Amino acid sequence: MNATVAPSLNHLDAANRADIEELTDRIYAYQRGKEDEDRFKHYRLTRGVYGQRQLGVHMFRTKIPFGHITPDQLIALANISEKYTNGRLHITTRQNVQLHYVKLNDSPAIWQELVEAGMTAREACGNTVRNLTASPLAGVDPEELFDVSPYVYATFDYFLRNPICQEMGRKIKPAFSSSDRDSAFTYFHDFGFIPRIKDGQRGFKVVVGGGLGAVSMVAHTAYEFLPADQIIPFQEAAIRVFDRYGEREKRMKARMKFLIKDLGFERFMELIHEEWPAIAHQSYEIDPALVPRLGEVPADNFPATEPVNAAVYAEWLKTNVLEQKQGGYRAVAIRIPLGNLEAEQARLLAEVIRAHASDDIRLSVQQGMVLRYVPPTALPHLFNALYALDLGLPGYDTTADITACPGTDTCALGVTNSTGLAQVLEAMVRDEFPEMVTENDIRIKISGCMNACGQHMAANIGFHGSSIRVGDKIAPAMQVVVGGGIAPDGRGFIAQKVIKVPTRRAPEAVRILFRDYRLNAHEGEYYNDYAERQGKRYFYGLLKELGDTSEIADEEFYDWGQDEDYKQEIGVGECAGVSLDVIGAILNDSSNKLIAAARSLEGDAPADAGYHAYSAMVTAAKALLLAEDVKCNTHIGILADFQDHFGDRFPEVGDFKGFVLRIKSTAPTTEFVSTYLADARAFVSKAIATRERQLDKRVVSEYYKA
């Protein structure tokens, strides 16, 4: 056992204890050359350990469903960051907290301290169901039909460690909005849910297959109303389809949006309903009382006091404070520039929250926080305390509140410095357009590359990192996009790419776009409606001169925050995990899946056992196909190709595709799964023997080194 894990694991529940012990053992094996680097990378990603731009250190990501944390958890995160990292918490657009500059050997200890604080890192990265996001006002939103928080948490809990989503081709991102205003951006998620009530019954409008990135798509409407007890069965069936039919080799085409595009939406929905009989829970009731605890809510009897800065306080009240649906209380948003909190700042903030609000804190997709149940008399006291911590900034979710991913600060995929540009633009808005600190007509978002961690394609004005070649030199650049985001009436827009400009010219691009909108938009015209009316070519004409690099100043070869010429250093991203084609190792995976199936069956989880057995057969078939240089892009392709290449050598299974896919049309009873698992064992055993004969070598134990 590695010394970085404290000896007190016994007090943890079995699942978390097993996670931490396994991570420790795998790190130990990897560092001693007993595990392939790519295999280990694939594994650690699903445990929240992500490669960083800087060599020798990692980013460690938590998984915080709907961004809910308590003051105690905020303090725990601050203590962890100070003990094991650079002492900074980074709040992401996925309502998570990331820690940077983490040593690999410290990750099990970090995980243990997270678990002890009631959090996890399991499936925070990798090809899994990622963090479930939700409107930060869920539960207090005056416009909501009901609180979505219980439904988000139940979905998070159901899919955590679920065998159907451990080794998909790519990640799945769900989101729940509290109302039709769609403040959780469901329209660009793999699954999106918006509350509905029909004949007194709770349910959801359901959308599927949205996504940002290099090819952004708006989600399709699957149901205008789906009863609440059906949302988890629907997601499970859809994930099964994605797992079976989704692309696995071409990473950039391996999201659900591309699968729907290839299959057609109607066929995708047909396949979902074909999977439904095999799901363990045809109905999955969710207890609406499953809501976060509030803790002690302060009484509305704070003494009168004056704000330390009356002008800023007035703006803060206008932009950062909202009356809750629970009359007499206020929800208060905290702007946290770039989502960065220092450890001591976070600890002090936790004490401020305890004194003035409930324990139910929500991290927001704007990289800030929303406090709840703040009594009106507490507002000036809260403002003064936040102001002392440099967190009393007005302009939450307005033009001045710019979202940015870490970019080249820490991300291996980063092309340009998104954080440096964000700081410059925020200062420009405050200094040159002060009225926009309290306006939300235009929102700005920045990503360091095209992968949209900064959600630039959901911005009225967005940027993503790029570069421009000028002679024999390369200048850092930003791709300008316009017309994305959420309209006041809830319509979702994907931005259009306009032009690429040197990153040092991005502020001037924003000035031009601001002034053009003010001069030429119709009275009350929403920015995206204006952008659609004018069209892409119009904006290209506006910004064309900024894209001209025939004359370029020396400083334009510097990125923001740099004092030397830009160097394009793009690493290998780990967002989607790694493909592994080591034949013996893949066959070993099949054996491990059979072991997992047996454990699930013994644990009275036949549906899980059946899926493990299914995965074991597909994985073994993949190994044999790869050994003969047959591409294995999808599970469904593996099933068909195996019959073509190996059908005569496995006559006992008959039609291999039908043999394996019995699982999709049969209820997962113990009797059926027991038979199915026995068949899987026989098939995997023969597959291993077949590979052994191919190379005339012996399988040592259960691990064959090809």
HUGISUL-V427817 format. One record per pair of residues at least 4 apart in sequence whose C-alpha atoms are under 6 Angstrom apart, sorted by the first residue. I is the first residue (numbers start at 0). J is the second residue. D is the distance in Angstrom with one decimal. If there is no record, write none. Layout:
I/J/D  I/J/D
This chain:
3/105/5.9  3/108/5.8  4/107/5.8  4/108/5.0  8/16/6.0  11/16/5.7  13/17/6.0  17/21/5.9  19/107/5.6  25/29/6.0  28/33/4.9  28/34/5.8  29/33/5.5  29/34/4.7  41/576/5.1  41/577/5.4  43/48/5.4  44/48/5.2  44/49/5.7  44/124/5.1  44/125/4.8  45/122/4.3  45/124/5.0  45/125/4.7  46/120/5.6  46/121/4.7  46/122/5.6  47/59/5.5  47/60/4.9  47/120/5.0  47/123/4.8  47/124/5.2  48/59/4.8  49/57/5.6  49/58/5.1  50/57/4.9  51/57/4.8  51/58/5.7  51/409/5.8  51/410/5.6  51/411/5.7  52/409/5.1  52/410/5.1  52/411/4.1  56/100/5.0  56/101/5.2  56/102/5.1  57/100/5.5  57/101/4.9  58/98/5.6  58/99/4.4  59/97/5.7  59/98/5.1  60/97/4.5  61/96/5.7  61/119/6.0  61/120/4.5  61/123/6.0  62/95/6.0  62/119/5.8  62/120/5.2  62/123/5.0  62/130/5.6  63/95/5.5  64/130/5.8  64/131/5.2  65/131/5.8  65/132/4.4  65/133/4.9  66/94/4.6  66/361/5.0  66/362/4.5  67/360/5.7  67/361/4.6  68/360/5.3  69/358/5.1  69/359/5.8  69/360/5.7  70/349/4.7  72/116/5.8  74/346/5.1  77/342/4.4  79/83/5.9  80/84/4.9  80/86/4.6  80/87/6.0  81/86/4.1  84/100/5.4  84/101/5.3  86/342/5.3  87/340/5.7  87/341/4.5  87/342/5.6  88/98/5.8  88/339/5.7  88/340/5.1  89/96/5.4  89/97/5.1  89/338/5.3  89/339/4.6  90/95/5.7  90/96/4.6  90/338/4.6  90/366/5.2  91/95/5.3  91/366/5.5  92/364/4.2  92/366/5.7  93/364/5.9  94/362/5.1  94/363/5.4  94/364/5.6  113/118/5.0  113/119/5.9  114/118/5.0  114/119/5.6  122/127/6.0  123/129/5.7  125/575/5.6  125/576/5.3  126/166/5.9  126/167/5.3  126/169/4.5  126/170/4.3  126/575/5.8  127/164/5.3  127/165/5.4  127/170/4.9  128/170/5.9  128/171/4.7  129/171/5.9  129/172/5.5  131/173/5.3  131/174/5.7  132/174/4.7  133/174/5.4  133/175/4.5  133/176/5.5  133/183/5.3  134/176/5.1  134/177/5.7  134/182/5.5  134/183/4.9  135/361/5.5  135/363/5.5  136/140/5.1  137/146/5.5  137/177/5.3  138/146/4.5  139/323/5.0  139/324/5.3  140/324/5.8  141/323/6.0  141/324/4.3  143/177/5.3  143/178/5.0  149/287/5.6  149/289/4.8  149/290/5.4  167/242/5.3  168/247/4.5  168/253/5.9  169/253/5.7  169/254/5.9  169/575/5.5  171/189/5.9  172/188/5.8  172/189/5.4  173/188/5.8  173/189/5.7  173/190/4.5  173/191/5.8  174/185/5.4  174/191/5.0  175/191/5.8  175/192/4.7  176/181/5.2  176/182/5.9  176/183/4.9  176/193/5.2  179/489/5.5  180/488/6.0  180/489/4.1  181/489/5.5  185/191/4.4  186/209/5.8  186/217/5.5  186/218/5.0  187/209/4.0  187/210/4.3  187/217/5.5  187/218/5.8  188/209/4.6  188/210/5.3  189/207/5.1  189/208/4.5  189/209/5.2  190/206/5.8  190/207/4.6  191/205/5.7  191/206/4.9  192/203/5.7  192/204/5.6  192/205/4.9  193/203/5.2  193/204/5.1  194/203/4.5  195/202/5.1  195/203/4.9  196/200/5.4  196/201/4.7  196/202/5.8  201/227/5.8  202/225/5.2  202/226/4.1  202/227/4.3  203/224/5.3  203/225/5.3  204/222/5.6  204/223/4.5  204/224/4.9  205/221/5.5  205/222/5.1  206/218/5.6  206/219/5.3  206/220/4.3  206/221/5.3  207/218/5.1  207/219/5.3  208/218/4.8  208/255/5.5  208/256/4.3  209/216/5.2  209/217/4.7  209/218/3.7  209/256/5.8  210/215/5.4  210/216/5.3  211/215/4.2  212/449/5.8  212/450/4.5  212/451/5.0  213/449/5.5  228/282/5.4  228/283/4.7  228/284/4.7  229/233/6.0  229/282/5.7  236/271/5.2  236/274/5.5  236/275/5.8  237/271/5.3  238/242/5.9  240/244/5.8  241/245/4.8  243/634/4.7  243/635/5.6  244/633/5.5  244/634/6.0  244/635/5.5  245/258/5.9  245/633/5.8  246/253/4.6  246/632/5.4  246/633/5.3  247/632/4.9  247/633/5.8  248/632/5.1  252/257/6.0  259/263/5.3  259/264/5.4  262/266/5.9  274/663/5.0  276/664/5.5  276/665/6.0  276/666/5.6  277/663/5.1  277/664/5.7  277/665/5.2  277/666/4.6  277/667/5.8  279/606/5.6  293/357/5.1  293/358/5.0  293/359/5.3  294/357/5.8  294/358/5.2  296/357/5.0  299/374/4.9  299/376/5.8  301/376/5.2  301/377/5.6  306/379/5.4  314/393/5.8  315/319/5.3  315/393/4.2  316/320/5.2  318/394/5.3  318/395/5.9  318/437/6.0  319/331/5.6  319/332/4.9  319/395/5.5  320/330/5.8  320/331/4.6  321/329/5.5  321/330/5.2  322/329/4.5  323/328/5.7  323/329/5.3  328/372/5.1  328/373/5.4  328/374/5.0  329/372/5.7  329/373/5.0  330/370/5.5  330/371/4.5  331/369/5.5  331/370/5.0  332/368/5.6  332/369/4.2  333/367/5.7  333/368/5.1  334/367/5.1  334/395/5.6  335/367/5.0  338/366/4.7  352/356/5.4  355/373/6.0  356/371/5.9  356/372/5.4  356/373/4.6  357/371/5.9  357/372/5.6  360/370/5.2  361/368/5.6  361/369/5.2  362/367/5.8  362/368/4.5  363/367/5.2  363/368/5.6  377/381/6.0  382/386/5.9  382/391/6.0  385/390/4.9  385/391/4.8  386/390/5.4  386/391/4.1  394/399/5.9  394/436/5.0  394/437/5.4  395/400/5.7  396/400/5.4  397/438/5.5  397/439/4.2  398/435/5.8  398/439/5.4  398/441/5.4  398/442/4.8  399/425/5.5  399/428/6.0  399/436/5.1  401/443/5.3  401/444/5.7  402/444/4.7  403/417/5.9  403/418/5.9  403/444/5.9  403/445/4.7  403/446/5.8  403/453/4.8  404/446/5.5  404/452/5.8  404/453/4.7  406/410/5.6  406/413/4.6  406/416/5.3  406/417/5.2  406/447/4.1  407/413/4.6  407/415/5.7  407/416/5.1  411/570/4.6  412/569/5.3  412/570/5.5  412/572/5.5  413/447/4.9  413/448/5.4  414/447/5.6  414/448/5.5  414/464/5.3  414/465/5.9  415/447/5.2  415/464/4.9  417/445/5.9  417/447/5.1  419/559/5.1  419/560/5.8  427/431/5.5  428/432/4.8  429/433/4.7  441/459/5.5  442/458/5.7  442/459/5.4  443/458/5.5  443/460/5.0  443/461/5.5  444/453/6.0  444/455/4.7  444/458/5.6  444/461/5.0  445/453/5.2  445/455/5.2  445/461/5.7  445/462/4.8  445/463/5.8  446/451/5.5  446/452/5.9  446/453/4.4  446/455/6.0  446/463/4.6  447/463/5.5  447/464/4.5  448/463/5.2  448/464/4.3  449/463/5.6  451/455/5.8  455/461/4.6  455/462/5.8  456/483/5.6  456/493/5.7  456/494/4.9  457/483/4.3  457/484/4.1  457/493/5.8  458/483/4.5  458/484/4.9  459/481/5.3  459/482/4.6  459/483/4.7  459/484/5.9  460/480/5.9  460/481/4.6  461/479/5.9  461/480/5.0  462/477/5.7  462/478/5.4  462/479/4.9  463/477/5.4  463/478/5.2  464/477/4.8  465/476/4.9  465/477/5.3  466/474/5.7  466/475/4.6  466/476/4.4  467/473/5.6  467/474/5.2  468/472/5.9  468/473/4.4  469/473/5.8  474/556/4.6  475/501/5.8  475/502/5.7  475/558/5.8  476/500/5.4  476/501/4.0  476/502/4.3  477/499/5.6  477/500/5.5  477/502/5.1  478/498/5.8  478/499/4.2  479/497/5.6  479/498/5.5  479/499/5.9  480/494/5.7  480/495/5.2  480/496/4.3  480/497/5.4  481/494/5.1  481/495/5.5  482/494/4.5  482/527/4.5  482/530/5.6  483/492/4.6  483/493/4.4  483/494/3.8  484/491/5.9  484/492/5.1  485/489/5.7  485/490/5.7  485/491/4.8  486/490/5.1  497/539/5.5  500/545/5.9  500/546/4.5  503/555/5.7  515/519/5.9  516/520/5.3  530/534/5.9  533/537/5.9  539/543/5.6  556/564/5.3  556/565/5.7  557/561/5.8  557/563/5.7  557/564/5.0  557/565/5.2  582/622/5.2  583/703/4.5  583/704/5.2  583/705/5.1  585/622/5.9  586/619/5.5  587/702/5.4  589/615/4.3  589/618/5.8  589/619/5.7  592/611/5.4  592/615/5.4  593/612/5.8  596/608/4.0  596/611/5.1  596/612/5.9  599/604/5.1  599/608/5.0  600/604/5.4  600/605/5.1  600/608/5.4  605/669/5.6  606/667/5.1  609/672/5.5  612/676/5.6  612/679/5.9  614/618/5.9  616/679/5.9  619/683/6.0  624/629/5.2  625/629/5.2  631/637/5.8  636/640/6.0  637/641/5.8  638/656/5.0  641/645/5.4  642/646/4.3  642/655/5.8  654/658/5.9  656/660/6.0  669/673/5.9  672/676/5.9  685/689/6.0  691/695/5.7  691/696/5.5  698/703/5.0
